Amino acid sequence: MSLHNVPRQFLRAAEAPAKRTLYDILASTAAENPEAAAIDDGEILTYAELMDEVHALASELHANGIRRGDRIGIRMTSGSRDLYIAILATIAAGAAYVPVDADDPEERAEMVFSEGKINGVFTDEGFRMLAPRAGGDKHRPQLADTAWIIFTSGSTGKPKGVAVSHRSAAAFVDAEAQLFLVNSPGGPLGPEDRVLAGLSVAFDASCEEMWLAWRHGACLVPAPRSLVRSGMDLGPWLIRRDITVVSTVPTLAGLWPAEALDNIRLLIVGGEACSQELVERLATEDREMWNTYGPTEATVVASATQLRPDRPVGIGLPLAGWDLLVVDEQERPVEVGQVGELVIGGVGLARYLDPEKDAEKYAPMPTVGWPRAYRSGDHVRLEEDGLYFIGRVDDQVKIGGRRIELGEVEANVAALPNVYNSAVAVQKTGANQSVLVGYVSLDDPEAGFDHQAAHERLAETMPAALVPRICVMEELPIRTSGKVDKKALPWPLPGVGVEATDLNPTETWLAELWVDVLGTSVADADADFFTLGGTSLAAATLVGRIRQQVPTVAVRDLYDHPRLGSLAEAVESIAEKSGVSLSDATPVEPREV
């Protein structure tokens, strides 16, 4: 079957932007805007100064033996110019950067750097060549060279390295430049704009932040990691730092007070479903709001749509240079109005480091004559005005905007001591937060299960976002196929509630909020919110609930007082200073199990 019946607006490979590299983009922007601010981490670095520092560091890399085509690991603390200079110097030296979050476990970093076959590594202490050698070159990157290698969650328990070429990366940057603020009354993106950098560089969405600034002569403004984690408290920071462009997940955007977005003229959301209510609230005449969609394997973003009030939320049409097909189980294009799997082609196709995985996931699609195609595993509905996301074909899920393969989590849970059978599922707390829960039965029930030791072991092998809470069961529900019946797994978890009996009224009220927000029990006043599984979004949600009673409580108060008893004292003190009474604090309705 040919592509004859596929609506033309979904086939844009022939419209790919002109060929160039990320270095070409940076050099062009710096030449046009030498005195404009490029990075502001508390001190301004102009584009001219940035290029001087990038070239100096690239020369140092070459002196250490780095050559075009090498790979350099990046494991540096977020929030400073040094991180971004290291990335750009790696690119200028013709090498690919391989990022790891500074907060990820050591074992994760070792695995990524080993699989990525890096030649050197940047840390907060500087650059270190793993195997010093003479003969580095001074070549800039070419189109086919790899710009970055980012590791995504793997279905077999082993993360997958995805390599993106300069041709694909630059095409993504230039294609997005055709979308945002092109007809804005305030003019296109430019040197007057300031772009929030709040995402970990270990996730490809950070590439959108960086190059929204550096493609247009705008200023990248890194936010401290602690502030990004605090959710709502990032809102006032956006105002103080004069941020005008934000790319984030819908959940976080929904937590910021309306006034925090007053100066934002471009708001891009992605990574998880965006509600119609959020669009109604945040898409205004003075602010463009866009929804983006794309897997790492297709270079950050494959499709986008401008969100408008009173219009359904979709994932839009392909970027210039990308092809999007919706196919049935026989890989034949479906008709308009039908649902099928989304398949991606065009200039954005990346590659897996693992040749076997690459051949499998990017296999040819003979039904339409494509020599290489990425099967996304996402079910979408094809409509004339764009695509509408329906759900996942497999076990990939989104937690906090991050795409996670349950298989990776399940493999690590299954490897825990004394586990006989296990499964991992995504559940929703009373605060509508998605959480991972590992259900296990034991090989020797009398030996018991050490929850603390299990948590520590999982935290050593996986990023924090992947570590599930554990529920021990006598046996897991099994379907006739022999597989675990995930729909029959208990939630809320049995026995979840406030177990402590010696709490004062404020502690009791807060403990009930914790149970609802976290979906886990609170044993005593020494319970720690983050040890119990609290995330930045959960923290923001909890403080939002507390503020209904004590409006001046801030997220940082929870981070400063993560233990229940300490938080209760802090809340009582804040309430007293604010003249607020806690005597009528609304109790949380008990959760039925």
C-alpha positions as CSV (number, residue, x, y, z in Angstrom):
1,M,0.0,0.0,0.0
2,S,1.3,3.5,-0.8
3,L,1.1,6.8,1.0
4,H,-1.5,8.0,-1.5
5,N,-4.4,8.2,1.0
6,V,-2.4,9.7,3.8
7,P,-3.3,13.4,4.4
8,R,-0.5,15.5,3.0
9,Q,-0.1,17.5,6.2
10,F,1.3,14.5,8.0
11,L,4.1,13.9,5.4
12,R,6.7,16.7,5.7
13,A,10.0,14.9,5.3
14,A,10.6,16.9,2.1
15,E,10.3,20.1,4.0
16,A,13.3,19.5,6.3
17,P,15.3,22.6,7.2
18,A,18.6,23.3,5.5
19,K,21.4,21.0,6.6
20,R,23.7,22.3,9.3
21,T,25.1,21.4,12.7
22,L,24.4,22.6,16.2
23,Y,27.7,24.3,16.2
24,D,26.7,26.1,13.0
25,I,23.6,27.4,14.8
26,L,25.5,28.6,17.8
27,A,28.2,30.3,15.7
28,S,25.6,32.0,13.6
29,T,23.6,33.3,16.6
30,A,26.7,34.6,18.3
31,A,27.9,36.4,15.1
32,E,24.5,38.1,14.8
33,N,24.1,38.9,18.6
34,P,27.7,39.2,20.1
35,E,26.7,41.5,22.9
36,A,23.4,39.8,23.8
37,A,23.1,37.8,27.0
38,A,23.6,34.1,26.3
39,I,23.5,32.7,29.9
40,D,22.5,34.3,33.2
41,D,23.3,32.2,36.3
42,G,23.5,35.2,38.5
43,E,26.1,36.8,36.2
44,I,25.6,37.6,32.6
45,L,27.7,35.8,29.9
46,T,27.3,37.4,26.4
47,Y,27.4,35.4,23.2
48,A,30.9,36.7,22.4
49,E,32.1,35.7,25.8
50,L,30.4,32.4,25.6
51,M,32.1,31.6,22.3
52,D,35.5,32.6,23.7
53,E,35.0,30.2,26.7
54,V,33.6,27.4,24.5
55,H,36.5,27.6,22.0
56,A,39.1,27.8,24.8
57,L,37.6,24.7,26.5
58,A,37.3,22.9,23.1
59,S,41.0,23.6,22.5
60,E,41.8,22.1,26.0
61,L,39.8,19.0,25.0
62,H,41.8,18.7,21.8
63,A,45.0,19.1,23.7
64,N,44.0,16.2,25.9
65,G,43.6,14.0,22.8
66,I,39.9,14.4,22.0
67,R,39.0,14.0,18.4
68,R,36.0,14.5,16.2
69,G,33.6,11.6,16.8
70,D,34.7,10.9,20.4
71,R,32.2,10.8,23.3
72,I,32.4,12.8,26.5
73,G,30.4,12.1,29.7
74,I,28.7,15.0,31.5
75,R,27.9,14.7,35.2
76,M,27.7,18.1,36.7
77,T,25.5,20.0,39.2
78,S,22.6,21.7,37.6
79,G,22.1,25.5,37.6
80,S,25.5,26.9,36.6
81,R,27.1,28.2,33.4
82,D,29.9,25.6,33.7
83,L,27.5,22.8,32.8
84,Y,26.4,24.4,29.6
85,I,29.8,25.6,28.6
86,A,31.0,21.9,29.0
87,I,28.2,20.7,26.7
88,L,28.9,23.4,24.1
89,A,32.7,22.8,24.2
90,T,32.1,19.1,23.7
91,I,30.0,19.9,20.6
92,A,32.5,22.5,19.3
93,A,35.3,19.8,19.7
94,G,33.3,17.5,17.4
95,A,32.5,15.1,20.2
96,A,29.1,13.8,21.4
97,Y,28.0,14.6,25.0
98,V,26.6,11.7,27.1
99,P,24.8,13.3,30.1
100,V,24.0,11.7,33.5
101,D,22.1,13.5,36.2
102,A,24.3,14.5,39.1
103,D,21.8,13.1,41.5
104,D,21.6,9.7,39.8
105,P,23.1,6.7,41.6
106,E,26.8,5.9,40.9
107,E,25.8,2.5,39.4
108,R,23.6,4.3,36.9
109,A,26.4,6.7,35.9
110,E,28.9,3.8,35.5
111,M,26.4,1.9,33.3
112,V,25.7,4.9,31.1
113,F,29.3,5.9,30.7
114,S,30.3,2.3,30.0
115,E,27.6,1.7,27.5
116,G,28.3,5.1,25.9
117,K,32.0,4.2,25.6
118,I,33.1,7.7,26.6
119,N,36.6,8.9,26.1
120,G,36.5,11.6,28.8
121,V,34.2,13.0,31.4
122,F,33.2,16.4,32.8
123,T,32.4,16.6,36.6
124,D,32.3,19.6,38.9
125,E,36.0,19.1,39.4
126,G,36.7,19.7,35.7
127,F,37.5,17.5,32.7
128,R,39.3,14.1,32.9
129,M,40.5,12.1,30.0
130,L,39.9,8.4,30.7
131,A,42.8,7.2,28.5
132,P,45.1,10.1,27.8
133,R,46.5,10.1,24.3
134,A,48.3,12.4,21.9
135,G,46.9,13.5,18.6
136,G,43.7,15.3,19.2
137,D,42.3,17.2,16.2
138,K,40.7,20.6,15.8
139,H,37.8,19.6,13.6
140,R,34.3,20.9,14.1
141,P,31.4,18.4,13.9
142,Q,29.9,17.3,10.6
143,L,26.3,16.5,9.8
144,A,26.5,12.8,10.3
145,D,28.4,13.1,13.6
146,T,26.6,12.4,16.9
147,A,25.6,15.5,18.9
148,W,24.3,13.7,22.0
149,I,23.6,10.2,23.4
150,I,20.8,10.1,25.9
151,F,19.8,6.9,27.8
152,T,16.1,6.1,28.1
153,S,14.4,3.5,30.3
154,G,14.7,0.0,28.9
155,S,12.0,-2.7,28.7
156,T,14.5,-5.5,29.6
157,G,15.8,-3.7,32.7
158,K,18.7,-2.1,30.9
159,P,18.5,1.5,29.7
160,K,18.9,2.2,26.0
161,G,21.4,4.6,24.6
162,V,19.9,6.8,21.8
163,A,22.3,8.7,19.6
164,V,21.1,11.8,17.7
165,S,23.1,13.2,14.8
166,H,23.9,16.9,14.3
167,R,21.7,16.8,11.2
168,S,18.7,15.6,13.2
169,A,19.4,17.9,16.2
170,A,19.8,21.0,14.1
171,A,16.8,20.2,12.0
172,F,14.7,19.9,15.2
173,V,16.0,23.3,16.4
174,D,15.3,25.0,13.1
175,A,11.9,23.3,12.7
176,E,10.7,24.5,16.1
177,A,11.9,28.0,15.0
178,Q,9.2,27.9,12.4
179,L,6.5,27.4,15.0
180,F,6.8,29.6,18.1
181,L,5.9,33.3,18.2
182,V,6.3,33.7,14.5
183,N,3.2,35.9,14.4
184,S,3.3,37.2,18.0
185,P,2.4,40.9,18.6
186,G,5.5,41.1,20.7
187,G,7.7,39.9,17.9
188,P,9.6,36.7,17.3
189,L,11.9,35.0,19.9
190,G,15.0,37.2,20.2
191,P,17.6,38.8,22.5
192,E,15.0,40.3,24.8
193,D,13.7,36.9,25.7
194,R,14.8,34.9,28.8
195,V,14.3,31.1,28.7
196,L,14.0,29.0,31.8
197,A,16.5,26.1,32.1
198,G,14.9,23.9,34.7
199,L,15.3,20.3,33.3
200,S,18.0,17.8,33.9
201,V,20.4,17.6,30.9
202,A,20.1,13.8,31.1
203,F,16.6,14.2,29.6
204,D,16.3,15.3,26.0
205,A,13.6,17.9,26.8
206,S,16.5,20.0,28.1
207,C,17.7,20.3,24.5
208,E,14.5,22.3,23.8
209,E,15.3,24.7,26.6
210,M,18.9,25.3,25.6
211,W,18.3,25.8,21.9
212,L,15.2,27.9,22.3
213,A,17.6,30.4,23.7
214,W,20.7,29.8,21.6
215,R,18.9,29.6,18.2
216,H,17.3,33.0,18.7
217,G,19.9,35.1,20.6
218,A,17.9,34.8,23.8
219,C,19.3,34.2,27.3
220,L,19.2,30.9,29.0
221,V,18.5,31.3,32.7
222,P,19.3,28.2,34.8
223,A,17.1,27.6,37.9
224,P,18.6,26.0,41.0
225,R,17.7,22.3,41.2
226,S,16.2,22.8,44.7
227,L,13.9,25.5,43.4
228,V,12.7,23.4,40.5
229,R,11.9,20.6,42.8
230,S,9.8,22.9,45.0
231,G,7.1,23.3,42.4
232,M,5.0,26.3,43.4
233,D,8.0,28.4,44.8
234,L,9.4,28.4,41.3
235,G,6.6,30.8,40.3
236,P,7.9,33.9,42.1
237,W,11.4,33.1,40.8
238,L,10.1,33.3,37.3
239,I,8.9,36.8,38.0
240,R,12.2,37.9,39.7
241,R,14.3,36.6,36.9
242,D,12.1,38.1,34.2
243,I,11.5,34.8,32.5
244,T,9.5,35.0,29.2
245,V,9.8,31.5,27.8
246,V,9.1,28.2,29.7
247,S,9.0,24.6,28.6
248,T,7.7,22.3,31.3
249,V,5.2,19.5,32.2
250,P,1.5,20.4,32.6
251,T,1.4,19.3,36.2
252,L,4.1,21.8,37.2
253,A,2.7,24.6,35.2
254,G,-0.7,24.0,36.9
255,L,0.9,24.6,40.3
256,W,2.2,28.1,39.7
257,P,0.0,31.1,40.7
258,A,-1.5,32.9,37.7
259,E,0.6,36.1,38.4
260,A,3.8,34.0,38.1
261,L,3.1,33.6,34.4
262,D,2.2,37.2,33.7
263,N,5.5,37.8,31.8
264,I,5.6,34.4,30.1
265,R,4.8,34.9,26.4
266,L,5.6,31.4,25.3
267,L,4.6,28.4,27.4
268,I,5.4,24.9,26.0
269,V,4.1,21.8,27.7
270,G,4.8,18.2,27.0
271,G,5.8,14.9,28.5
272,E,2.3,14.1,29.9
273,A,-1.4,14.7,29.1
274,C,-2.5,18.3,29.3
275,S,-6.0,19.0,30.6
276,Q,-8.5,21.3,28.8
277,E,-8.9,23.2,32.1
278,L,-5.2,24.1,32.1
279,V,-5.5,25.4,28.5
280,E,-8.5,27.5,29.5
281,R,-6.5,29.0,32.3
282,L,-3.1,29.5,30.7
283,A,-3.6,30.1,27.0
284,T,-4.3,33.8,26.6
285,E,-4.2,36.5,23.8
286,D,-0.8,37.6,25.1
287,R,0.7,34.1,25.6
288,E,1.2,31.3,23.1
289,M,0.7,27.9,24.6
290,W,1.9,24.8,22.7
291,N,1.6,21.1,23.3
292,T,4.6,19.0,22.0
293,Y,5.0,15.3,21.5
294,G,8.0,13.2,20.7
295,P,10.1,10.2,21.9
296,T,13.8,10.5,22.4
297,E,14.2,8.1,19.4
298,A,12.8,10.8,17.1
299,T,14.9,13.8,18.4
300,V,12.9,15.4,21.2
301,V,9.8,16.6,19.4
302,A,8.0,15.1,16.4
303,S,4.7,17.0,16.5
304,A,3.2,20.1,18.0
305,T,0.1,22.1,18.1
306,Q,-0.9,25.5,19.5
307,L,-3.4,25.1,22.3
308,R,-6.4,27.4,22.4
309,P,-9.4,27.7,24.7
310,D,-12.5,25.8,23.6
311,R,-10.5,23.5,21.3
312,P,-9.7,19.9,22.1
313,V,-6.2,19.1,23.3
314,G,-4.2,17.1,20.7
315,I,-0.6,16.5,19.9
316,G,-0.8,18.2,16.5
317,L,0.9,17.9,13.2
318,P,4.5,17.0,12.3
319,L,7.4,19.4,12.4
320,A,8.9,20.3,9.1
321,G,11.1,17.4,8.1
322,W,9.1,14.7,10.0
323,D,6.7,12.1,8.7
324,L,3.9,10.8,10.9
325,L,1.9,7.7,10.0
326,V,-1.0,6.0,11.9
327,V,-1.2,2.3,11.0
328,D,-3.2,-0.8,11.9
329,E,-1.9,-4.1,13.1
330,Q,-0.9,-5.0,9.6
331,E,1.1,-1.7,9.4
332,R,-1.3,-0.2,6.8
333,P,-2.3,3.5,7.1
334,V,-5.7,4.0,8.7
335,E,-8.4,6.3,7.6
336,V,-9.1,9.7,9.1
337,G,-11.1,9.2,12.3
338,Q,-9.5,5.8,13.1
339,V,-7.1,4.8,15.8
340,G,-3.8,3.1,15.3
341,E,-0.1,3.0,16.3
342,L,1.9,6.1,15.5
343,V,5.0,5.5,13.3
344,I,7.6,8.2,12.8
345,G,9.9,8.8,9.8
346,G,11.9,11.6,8.4
347,V,14.9,13.7,9.3
348,G,14.5,13.2,13.1
349,L,15.1,9.5,13.3
350,A,17.9,8.8,15.7
351,R,19.6,5.4,16.3
352,Y,20.2,3.0,19.2
353,L,23.7,2.2,20.2
354,D,22.8,-1.4,20.3
355,P,22.7,-2.6,16.7
356,E,20.2,-5.4,17.4
357,K,17.8,-3.0,19.2
358,D,18.3,-0.5,16.4
359,A,17.4,-3.0,13.6
360,E,14.3,-4.1,15.6
361,K,12.9,-0.7,16.5
362,Y,13.8,1.1,13.3
363,A,13.0,-1.7,11.0
364,P,11.8,-1.0,7.4
365,M,8.1,-0.6,6.7
366,P,7.5,-2.3,3.4
367,T,3.8,-1.4,3.4
368,V,4.6,2.2,2.6
369,G,8.1,1.8,1.2
370,W,10.0,3.3,4.1
371,P,13.6,1.9,4.6
372,R,13.6,3.0,8.2
373,A,10.7,3.8,10.6
374,Y,10.3,4.2,14.4
375,R,7.3,2.5,15.8
376,S,6.4,4.7,18.8
377,G,4.1,2.2,20.7
378,D,1.6,5.0,21.1
379,H,-2.0,4.7,20.1
380,V,-3.4,7.9,18.5
381,R,-6.5,9.0,16.5
382,L,-5.9,10.4,13.1
383,E,-7.9,13.6,12.4
384,E,-7.5,16.2,9.7
385,D,-6.4,18.9,12.2
386,G,-3.8,16.6,13.9
387,L,-3.3,13.6,16.1
388,Y,-5.0,12.9,19.4
389,F,-3.2,10.7,22.0
390,I,-5.1,7.6,23.1
391,G,-2.7,5.5,25.2
392,R,0.3,3.2,25.2
393,V,0.5,-0.1,23.2
394,D,2.9,-1.6,25.7
395,D,4.0,-1.1,29.3
396,Q,5.7,2.3,28.9
397,V,4.2,4.8,31.3
398,K,4.7,8.4,32.3
399,I,5.8,9.4,35.8
400,G,6.4,13.1,36.4
401,G,6.6,13.7,32.7
402,R,9.3,11.0,32.2
403,R,8.7,8.0,30.0
404,I,9.5,4.9,31.9
405,E,9.5,1.3,30.9
406,L,7.9,-0.8,33.6
407,G,10.1,-3.6,32.5
408,E,13.2,-1.9,33.9
409,V,11.6,-1.4,37.3
410,E,10.1,-4.9,37.3
411,A,13.5,-6.4,36.6
412,N,15.1,-4.7,39.6
413,V,12.2,-5.5,41.9
414,A,12.3,-9.1,40.9
415,A,16.0,-9.2,41.8
416,L,15.3,-8.2,45.4
417,P,16.2,-10.8,48.1
418,N,13.5,-13.3,49.0
419,V,11.1,-12.2,46.2
420,Y,9.2,-15.1,44.6
421,N,6.8,-13.3,42.3
422,S,6.5,-9.7,41.5
423,A,4.8,-7.0,39.4
424,V,5.0,-3.3,39.1
425,A,1.9,-1.0,38.4
426,V,1.2,2.7,38.2
427,Q,-1.4,3.8,40.7
428,K,-3.0,7.2,41.5
429,T,-2.9,8.8,45.0
430,G,-5.8,10.7,46.4
431,A,-4.0,13.8,45.1
432,N,-4.1,12.4,41.6
433,Q,-0.3,11.8,41.6
434,S,1.0,8.8,39.6
435,V,3.2,6.5,41.7
436,L,5.0,3.3,41.0
437,V,4.1,0.3,43.3
438,G,5.9,-3.0,43.4
439,Y,3.8,-5.9,44.5
440,V,5.8,-8.9,45.7
441,S,5.2,-12.4,47.2
442,L,7.9,-14.0,49.2
443,D,9.9,-17.2,48.6
444,D,10.2,-17.7,52.3
445,P,7.5,-15.8,54.2
446,E,9.0,-16.6,57.6
447,A,12.2,-14.8,56.6
448,G,10.1,-11.6,56.1
449,F,10.9,-8.6,53.9
450,D,13.2,-5.7,54.8
451,H,11.5,-2.6,53.2
452,Q,14.4,-0.2,54.1
453,A,17.1,-2.5,52.7
454,A,15.0,-3.0,49.5
455,H,14.5,0.8,49.1
456,E,18.2,1.4,49.5
457,R,19.1,-1.4,47.0
458,L,16.7,0.0,44.4
459,A,18.0,3.5,44.9
460,E,21.5,2.3,44.2
461,T,20.5,0.9,40.8
462,M,17.8,3.2,39.5
463,P,17.1,7.0,39.4
464,A,14.8,8.2,42.2
465,A,11.8,8.5,39.8
466,L,11.9,4.8,39.1
467,V,12.1,3.5,42.8
468,P,8.6,2.1,43.7
469,R,7.0,1.6,47.0
470,I,6.7,-2.1,47.9
471,C,3.6,-4.0,48.9
472,V,4.1,-7.6,50.2
473,M,1.3,-10.0,49.5
474,E,0.7,-13.6,50.3
475,E,0.3,-14.3,46.6
476,L,-0.3,-12.1,43.5
477,P,-3.5,-12.4,41.5
478,I,-2.9,-14.5,38.4
479,R,-4.8,-14.5,35.1
480,T,-5.7,-17.6,33.2
481,S,-2.7,-16.8,30.9
482,G,-0.4,-17.2,33.9
483,K,0.5,-13.5,34.0
484,V,-0.2,-11.3,37.0
485,D,-3.6,-9.6,36.8
486,K,-2.5,-6.0,37.4
487,K,-6.1,-4.8,37.5
488,A,-6.7,-7.0,40.5
489,L,-3.7,-5.6,42.5
490,P,-4.9,-3.7,45.6
491,W,-5.0,0.0,45.7
492,P,-5.1,1.9,48.0
493,L,-2.6,-0.4,49.7
494,P,-4.1,-2.6,52.5
495,G,-3.8,-1.0,56.0
496,V,-2.7,2.4,54.7
497,G,-3.6,5.1,57.2
498,V,-2.3,7.1,60.2
499,E,-0.8,4.4,62.4
500,A,0.6,6.8,65.1
501,T,-1.6,7.2,68.2
502,D,0.2,9.9,70.1
503,L,0.0,12.8,67.7
504,N,-1.3,16.3,68.5
505,P,-4.2,17.7,66.5
506,T,-1.9,19.6,64.0
507,E,0.2,16.5,63.5
508,T,-2.9,14.3,63.0
509,W,-4.3,16.8,60.4
510,L,-1.0,16.8,58.5
511,A,-0.6,13.1,58.8
512,E,-4.0,12.6,57.2
513,L,-2.9,14.9,54.3
514,W,0.3,12.8,53.9
515,V,-1.7,9.6,53.7
516,D,-3.9,11.0,51.0
517,V,-1.2,12.7,49.0
518,L,1.3,9.8,49.2
519,G,-0.9,6.8,49.5
520,T,1.2,5.4,52.3
521,S,1.0,5.0,56.1
522,V,2.4,7.4,58.6
523,A,3.9,5.6,61.6
524,D,4.9,8.3,64.0
525,A,5.9,12.0,64.3
526,D,9.4,11.2,63.0
527,A,8.1,10.1,59.6
528,D,9.9,11.8,56.8
529,F,7.8,13.0,53.8
530,F,10.5,12.3,51.2
531,T,11.6,8.9,52.7
532,L,7.9,7.9,52.4
533,G,8.1,8.5,48.6
534,G,7.4,12.3,48.4
535,T,8.4,13.9,45.1
536,S,8.6,17.5,44.1
537,L,5.2,17.4,42.6
538,A,3.8,15.6,45.7
539,A,5.4,18.3,47.9
540,A,3.8,21.0,45.8
541,T,0.4,19.3,46.1
542,L,0.7,18.8,49.8
543,V,1.6,22.4,50.4
544,G,-1.3,23.5,48.2
545,R,-3.6,21.5,50.5
546,I,-2.0,23.1,53.6
547,R,-2.3,26.6,52.1
548,Q,-6.1,26.2,52.1
549,Q,-5.8,26.5,55.8
550,V,-2.5,28.5,56.2
551,P,-2.0,30.5,53.0
552,T,1.6,31.7,53.8
553,V,3.1,28.2,54.1
554,A,5.8,27.7,51.4
555,V,7.1,24.6,49.7
556,R,10.5,25.4,51.2
557,D,9.0,25.0,54.7
558,L,8.4,21.3,53.8
559,Y,11.9,20.9,52.5
560,D,13.3,22.5,55.7
561,H,11.0,20.4,57.9
562,P,10.4,17.1,56.2
563,R,9.6,15.2,59.4
564,L,6.0,15.3,60.5
565,G,6.5,16.7,64.0
566,S,8.9,19.4,62.8
567,L,6.6,20.4,60.0
568,A,3.6,20.6,62.4
569,E,5.7,23.0,64.6
570,A,6.6,25.1,61.6
571,V,3.0,25.3,60.4
572,E,1.7,26.2,63.9
573,S,4.3,29.0,64.1
574,I,3.5,30.3,60.7
575,A,-0.3,30.2,61.5
576,E,0.3,32.0,64.7
577,K,2.3,34.8,63.1
578,S,-0.4,35.1,60.3
579,G,-3.2,35.2,62.8
580,V,-4.7,32.0,61.4
581,S,-6.5,29.4,63.5
582,L,-5.8,25.7,63.1
583,S,-8.7,24.6,65.3
584,D,-11.0,24.3,62.3
585,A,-8.5,22.5,60.0
586,T,-10.6,20.4,57.6
587,P,-10.1,16.7,58.4
588,V,-9.4,14.4,55.4
589,E,-12.1,11.9,54.7
590,P,-10.8,8.4,55.4
591,R,-9.7,6.4,52.4
592,E,-11.5,3.2,51.9
593,V,-9.6,0.0,51.1
